[in-house]
Amino acid sequence: MLIGIFVVWRLLKERRSGFPLKDERTQKIAGTAAYYAFYIGSYFMLALMGVNFLNQVFIGEPLLETGYALVISVLVQSLTFGGLQAYLNRKGDF
């Protein structure tokens, strides 16, 4: 809830400053970050499914339950997107 309040406060602050919230550069950065985050997250999920499958075949029980695997996958994709977007924003010569 605190994060939501912070995001709304920041959006209102940027809107009042008079600068556009999204221009061509920020849209391109967000698109590139989303592209890489999608593929990194997809490969992570494939690896996680493979490890769970192999663990179930050889040991008899999965390494993670389905709910935890989904939460971990969403966290990896979200954090990858946020990190790549921050990196590409700071890079400067994109």
Order of alpha helices (4+ residues) and beta strands (2+ residues): alpha-alpha-alpha
